[in-house]
Amino acid sequence: MKEKEQQPQQPKPFTPGITRSQVREHAFRIFKDKLNRGPLTVEDWVFAEKDLVNSMQTEETEEP
């Protein structure tokens, strides 16, 4: 009997004020092509969170 590989779960966000759903939505936007081939890795989730925080900070500085 073959054991199914356990898919990595989305880690809890490490940035205060950021929710899992925000990170998930952003990750699905930036990794939509990768999702067709399989689940996201922990590294993908961390990258998505960092990219989300960076884009939020950029938007804050651009506002007049």
C-alpha positions, -999 to 999 in steps of 0.1 A, spaced: 0 0 0 14 34 -10 15 62 15 3 95 3 28 123 6 16 148 31 12 182 15 28 211 33 3 232 51 2 270 49 22 283 78 9 308 103 19 343 91 49 358 110 40 394 102 16 410 128 -16 422 113 -14 398 83 -39 370 80 -37 336 64 -64 345 40 -45 376 28 -14 355 22 -34 327 5 -51 352 -19 -18 368 -27 0 335 -32 -27 322 -55 -23 354 -76 15 351 -79 17 313 -82 -13 306 -104 9 288 -129 27 267 -103 -6 256 -87 -14 235 -118 16 213 -111 11 208 -74 8 223 -39 29 253 -28 59 247 -6 66 264 27 92 285 9 65 296 -15 42 306 13 69 326 30 78 343 -2 42 352 -8 39 368 26 70 388 22 59 400 -12 25 409 2 40 429 30 64 446 6 36 456 -18 15 469 11 44 491 23 50 504 -12 13 513 -15 15 532 18 45 553 7 29 562 -27 -2 577 -12 -1 615 -9 
